[in-house]
């Protein structure tokens, strides 16, 4: 984190005005949501790739149990 510790970030955050704190929290929440969306998208792309390449199986729960017994 470029030399910034969590404690230092919290210390600086606590020195902000209430309005600035609310603004920072709002921006941080939006950035966190965006990061989660990107991770979900990456996982979706990976799952589609694996499906396309035949690395996954389709079937019922019974099929899964049969495969596990092998």
PAKE-206836 format. One record per residue: residue number from 0; residue in one letter; y, z, x of N, C-alpha, C in turn. Coordinates in steps of 0.2 Angstrom, whole numbers, plus 5000, padded with zeros to 4 digits. Layout:
REM PAKE-206836
REC  seq  type   n.Y   n.Z   n.X  ca.Y  ca.Z  ca.X   c.Y   c.Z   c.X
REC  NUM     a     Y     Z     X     Y     Z     X     Y     Z     X
...
END
This chain:
REM PAKE-206836
REC  seq  type   n.Y   n.Z   n.X  ca.Y  ca.Z  ca.X   c.Y   c.Z   c.X
REC    0     x  4994  5000  5004  5000  5000  5000  5006  5000  5004
REC    1     x  5006  4997  5010  5012  4996  5014  5015  5003  5016
REC    2     x  5011  5008  5018  5013  5014  5020  5016  5019  5015
REC    3     x  5015  5017  5008  5018  5021  5003  5012  5025  5000
REC    4     x  5012  5031  5000  5006  5035  4998  5008  5037  4990
REC    5     x  5002  5039  4987  5003  5040  4980  5008  5046  4979
REC    6     x  5007  5051  4983  5012  5057  4983  5019  5055  4984
REC    7     x  5020  5050  4988  5027  5048  4989  5030  5044  4983
REC    8     x  5025  5040  4981  5027  5036  4975  5029  5041  4969
REC    9     x  5025  5046  4968  5026  5051  4963  5033  5055  4964
REC   10     x  5034  5056  4970  5040  5060  4972  5046  5056  4970
REC   11     x  5046  5049  4972  5052  5045  4971  5052  5044  4963
REC   12     x  5047  5043  4960  5047  5042  4953  5050  5048  4949
REC   13     x  5049  5054  4951  5051  5060  4948  5059  5061  4949
REC   14     x  5062  5057  4954  5069  5058  4955  5073  5053  4951
REC   15     x  5069  5048  4947  5073  5043  4943  5075  5047  4937
REC   16     x  5080  5043  4934  5083  5046  4927  5077  5044  4922
REC   17     x  5078  5048  4916  5073  5047  4911  5072  5039  4909
REC   18     x  5078  5036  4908  5078  5029  4906  5074  5025  4912
REC   19     x  5075  5026  4918  5072  5022  4923  5064  5024  4924
REC   20     x  5063  5030  4922  5056  5032  4922  5052  5028  4917
REC   21     x  5055  5028  4911  5052  5024  4905  5051  5017  4907
REC   22     x  5056  5014  4910  5056  5007  4912  5050  5006  4917
REC   23     x  5050  5010  4922  5044  5010  4927  5037  5010  4924
REC   24     x  5037  5015  4919  5030  5016  4916  5029  5010  4911
REC   25     x  5034  5007  4908  5033  5001  4904  5030  4995  4908
REC   26     x  5034  4994  4914  5032  4989  4918  5025  4990  4921
REC   27     x  5023  4996  4923  5017  4997  4926  5011  4996  4921
REC   28     x  5012  4998  4915  5007  4997  4910  5006  4990  4909
REC   29     x  5011  4986  4909  5011  4978  4908  5007  4975  4914
REC   30     x  5009  4978  4920  5005  4975  4926  4998  4977  4926
REC   31     x  4996  4983  4924  4989  4985  4923  4985  4981  4918
REC   32     x  4988  4980  4913  4985  4975  4908  4984  4969  4910
REC   33     x  4989  4966  4914  4988  4959  4917  4982  4959  4922
REC   34     x  4982  4964  4926  4977  4964  4931  4970  4965  4928
REC   35     x  4969  4969  4922  4963  4969  4919  4961  4962  4916
REC   36     x  4966  4959  4913  4965  4952  4910  4962  4947  4915
REC   37     x  4965  4948  4921  4963  4943  4927  4955  4945  4929
REC   38     x  4954  4951  4929  4947  4953  4931  4942  4951  4925
REC   39     x  4944  4952  4919  4940  4950  4914  4939  4942  4914
REC   40     x  4944  4938  4916  4943  4931  4916  4939  4929  4922
REC   41     x  4939  4933  4928  4935  4931  4933  4928  4933  4932
REC   42     x  4927  4938  4928  4920  4940  4926  4917  4934  4921
REC   43     x  4921  4932  4917  4919  4926  4912  4918  4920  4916
REC   44     x  4922  4918  4921  4920  4912  4925  4914  4913  4928
REC   45     x  4913  4919  4931  4906  4920  4935  4900  4920  4930
REC   46     x  4901  4923  4924  4895  4922  4919  4894  4915  4917
REC   47     x  4899  4911  4916  4898  4904  4914  4895  4900  4920
REC   48     x  4897  4902  4926  4894  4898  4932  4887  4900  4932
REC   49     x  4885  4906  4931  4878  4908  4932  4874  4905  4926
REC   50     x  4877  4905  4920  4873  4902  4915  4872  4894  4916
REC   51     x  4877  4891  4918  4877  4884  4920  4872  4882  4925
REC   52     x  4871  4887  4930  4866  4886  4936  4859  4888  4934
REC   53     x  4859  4891  4928  4852  4893  4926  4850  4900  4929
REC   54     x  4855  4904  4931  4853  4910  4934  4852  4916  4929
REC   55     x  4853  4914  4923  4852  4919  4918  4847  4917  4913
REC   56     x  4844  4921  4909  4839  4919  4904  4842  4921  4897
REC   57     x  4840  4917  4892  4842  4919  4885  4836  4921  4882
REC   58     x  4837  4925  4877  4831  4927  4873  4832  4934  4869
REC   59     x  4827  4936  4866  4828  4942  4862  4826  4948  4866
REC   60     x  4827  4954  4863  4825  4960  4867  4817  4960  4868
REC   61     x  4813  4957  4864  4806  4957  4865  4805  4953  4872
REC   62     x  4809  4947  4872  4808  4943  4878  4810  4947  4884
REC   63     x  4815  4951  4884  4817  4955  4890  4812  4960  4892
REC   64     x  4809  4963  4887  4803  4968  4888  4797  4964  4892
REC   65     x  4796  4959  4889  4790  4955  4892  4792  4953  4899
REC   66     x  4798  4951  4901  4800  4949  4908  4799  4956  4912
REC   67     x  4801  4961  4909  4801  4967  4913  4794  4970  4915
REC   68     x  4789  4968  4911  4782  4970  4912  4779  4966  4917
REC   69     x  4782  4960  4919  4778  4956  4924  4779  4959  4931
END
